[in-house]
Amino acid sequence: MPPLFTADEPLFPDPRLADPEGLVAVGGKLSVERLAVAYRSGIFPWTDRPVTWWSPNPRAIFELNPLVLSKSIRRLLKQNKFRISFDEAFGQVIRECAKVTKNREETWISQQFVRAYSDFHLAGYAHSVEVWQEQELVGGIYGVAIGGFFAGESMFHRLPDASKFALAHLLTHLSQRGFLLFDTQVLNPFTKQMGAIEIPRDLYLQRLQQAVGKSVRFQ
C-alpha cells in the first residue's frame, strides 16, 4: 500500500518505492508548494478524489540535446500555417485540455486541477504554448518548468496538425533555451510518433536532478 498523507507534508516518499503501476502516495493538497516539491522529486499528480501521486517506470521523455525532428515535422514548421505564442492564454489552454470531446470521452483534468495549475502558472512554474489561426486558438500545450526541466502535462487541438505544430515549437524552444530534460510521463502513440522514448526511472531521476539544478528560464 502507498503511504497515505493526512496533512500537507513537505516531502514525498522515495519514488523508487512506488508500486508496480507507479503509485507513490495518496492524499495531500494540490498546492503550489506541494506541486513544486513533487515535480522536483520526479512525481506528478493524476487524480484529485483522492489526490494520487505517481512516478511510473519506465519514464517517457523527449531528448533535447540534440533535438531531432522528422522531415515531415520540419516541413510543417516551414509552412507557417499557424502563429505560435507562449503564456498568452494559459487559462484558455488548460480549460480546452479539460474538455470532453468526441475524440476524448473522459479527462483527468478536473476543475480542481484547473485551479491548482492556474495558481502554479501565477507562481511562475506552469506555462502554455498557444497555436493560433488568425485570432482563434486552435491548439495548445501546458506544462511545468523548473530550472532546465519541463514536464508536458496535456495538449489539445481543433485543427489537424495543430498539436504537432505546438509540440514541435515547444521542443525547439526548450532546446534553444538550454533545457536538459522534457518529461512526457507515459509513452502514447502520438508522443512516440513525435520522437519520445522510454528510459528507466533511476536514469530519469538522475537526469532530473541535473536538469532542475540548471539556471535557465522558460522565457
C-alpha positions in Angstrom: 0.0 0.0 0.0 1.3 3.5 -0.8 1.7 6.0 2.1 -1.4 8.0 3.0 -1.0 11.7 3.6 -3.1 13.0 6.4 -1.6 16.5 6.2 0.4 18.6 3.7 3.7 17.1 4.5 6.6 18.8 2.8 8.3 15.7 1.5 7.3 12.7 -0.6 8.4 9.1 -0.3 11.2 7.9 -2.5 9.7 7.4 -6.0 11.7 4.2 -6.3 9.3 2.8 -3.7 6.3 3.2 -6.0 4.0 0.2 -6.6 4.3 -1.7 -9.9 1.9 0.8 -11.5 3.9 3.8 -10.4 1.7 5.0 -7.5 3.9 6.7 -4.8 1.4 8.2 -2.4 -2.2 9.2 -1.8 -3.6 12.4 -0.2 -2.4 15.9 0.5 -3.2 19.0 -1.4 -2.6 20.4 -4.9 -0.9 23.4 -3.5 1.8 25.4 -5.3 4.4 24.3 -2.7 3.5 20.6 -2.9 3.4 20.6 -6.7 6.8 22.1 -6.8 8.2 19.5 -4.4 6.6 16.7 -6.4 8.0 17.7 -9.8 11.4 18.2 -8.3 11.1 14.7 -6.9 10.1 13.1 -10.2 6.5 12.7 -9.1 3.2 14.1 -10.5 -0.5 14.0 -9.6 -3.0 12.2 -11.7 -6.4 12.3 -9.8 -7.9 14.5 -7.2 -10.5 12.4 -5.4 -8.3 11.4 -3.7 -5.2 13.1 -4.9 -2.8 10.5 -6.1 0.9 10.9 -6.8 2.8 8.9 -9.4 6.3 8.1 -10.7 6.0 5.4 -13.4 8.8 3.1 -14.5 9.9 3.4 -17.3 9.5 7.1 -17.9 8.8 8.7 -21.3 10.9 11.7 -22.3 11.9 13.7 -25.4 15.6 14.1 -25.9 16.5 17.8 -26.3 20.3 17.6 -26.9 20.5 17.0 -29.7 16.9 17.6 -30.8 15.9 15.5 -33.8 12.7 16.3 -35.6 11.4 14.2 -38.5 11.4 15.6 -42.1 7.6 15.8 -42.0 7.7 17.9 -38.8 10.4 20.2 -40.2 8.2 20.7 -43.3 5.2 21.5 -41.2 7.2 24.2 -39.3 8.3 25.8 -42.5 4.8 26.2 -43.8 4.0 28.8 -41.1 0.3 27.8 -41.3 -0.2 28.9 -37.7 1.0 31.5 -35.3 2.7 30.4 -32.1 2.8 32.1 -28.7 3.9 31.4 -25.2 2.0 32.2 -22.0 -0.5 34.4 -23.7 -3.6 32.3 -22.9 -2.7 29.8 -20.2 -6.3 29.7 -18.8 -7.8 29.0 -22.2 -5.3 26.3 -23.0 -5.9 24.3 -19.7 -9.7 24.7 -20.0 -9.6 23.4 -23.5 -7.4 20.4 -22.4 -10.0 19.7 -19.7 -12.9 19.5 -22.1 -14.6 16.2 -23.0 -14.8 15.9 -26.8 -15.7 13.2 -29.4 -12.1 12.2 -29.5 -11.6 12.4 -25.7 -14.5 10.9 -23.9 -13.1 11.4 -20.4 -10.4 13.7 -18.8 -8.4 13.6 -15.7 -8.2 17.4 -15.6 -10.9 18.3 -13.1 -11.8 21.8 -12.0 -9.5 21.3 -9.0 -6.6 20.7 -11.4 -7.5 23.7 -13.4 -7.5 25.9 -10.3 -4.3 24.3 -9.0 -2.3 24.7 -12.2 -3.6 28.2 -12.7 -2.1 29.1 -9.4 1.0 27.2 -10.4 1.1 29.4 -13.5 0.7 32.6 -11.5 3.6 31.4 -9.3 5.8 31.1 -12.4 6.0 27.3 -12.7 3.3 26.4 -15.2 3.5 27.6 -18.8 1.5 27.3 -22.0 2.1 27.2 -25.7 -0.7 28.5 -27.9 -1.4 27.8 -31.6 -3.5 30.5 -33.4 -5.1 30.7 -36.8 -5.7 34.4 -37.1 -7.4 35.3 -33.8 -8.7 31.8 -33.0 -7.0 29.5 -30.5 -6.8 26.2 -32.4 -4.3 24.2 -30.3 -2.0 24.3 -27.3 0.0 22.6 -24.6 0.6 23.3 -21.0 3.3 22.0 -18.7 5.7 22.7 -15.8 9.2 24.3 -15.9 11.7 24.1 -13.1 15.3 25.0 -13.9 16.2 23.1 -17.1 13.4 20.6 -16.7 10.0 20.7 -18.4 7.1 18.4 -17.8 4.4 18.3 -20.5 1.0 17.8 -19.0 -1.7 17.9 -21.7 -2.5 19.3 -25.1 -5.5 19.9 -27.4 -6.2 20.7 -31.0 -9.1 21.9 -33.0 -7.5 21.7 -36.4 -5.3 19.0 -38.0 -1.6 19.4 -37.3 -2.1 22.0 -34.5 -0.8 19.6 -31.8 2.2 18.6 -33.9 2.9 22.3 -34.5 2.6 23.2 -30.9 4.8 20.3 -29.6 7.5 20.8 -32.3 7.7 24.5 -31.5 7.9 23.7 -27.8 10.7 21.2 -28.3 12.6 23.6 -30.4 12.1 26.4 -27.9 13.3 24.3 -24.9 16.3 23.1 -26.8 17.3 26.6 -27.8 16.8 27.9 -24.2 19.2 25.2 -22.9 16.7 22.9 -21.2 18.1 19.4 -20.4 15.0 17.2 -19.9 11.5 17.1 -21.3 9.3 14.7 -19.3 6.2 13.4 -21.1 5.5 10.9 -18.3 3.9 7.9 -20.2 4.5 7.0 -23.8 1.5 7.1 -26.1 1.1 6.7 -29.9 1.3 10.5 -30.5 4.3 11.2 -28.4 6.1 8.1 -29.8 5.4 9.4 -33.4 6.9 12.7 -32.3 10.1 11.1 -31.1 9.5 10.3 -27.4 11.4 7.4 -25.9 11.3 5.5 -22.6 14.2 5.4 -20.1 14.4 3.6 -16.7 13.1 5.6 -13.7 16.5 5.5 -12.0 18.2 7.2 -15.0 15.3 9.6 -15.3 15.7 10.7 -11.6 19.5 11.2 -12.1 18.8 13.4 -15.2 16.0 15.2 -13.3 18.4 16.4 -10.6 20.8 17.7 -13.1 18.0 19.5 -15.0 16.3 21.2 -12.1 19.7 22.5 -10.9 20.4 24.3 -14.2 19.7 28.1 -14.2 17.6 28.7 -17.3 14.3 30.4 -17.9 11.3 29.3 -19.9 11.1 32.8 -21.5 
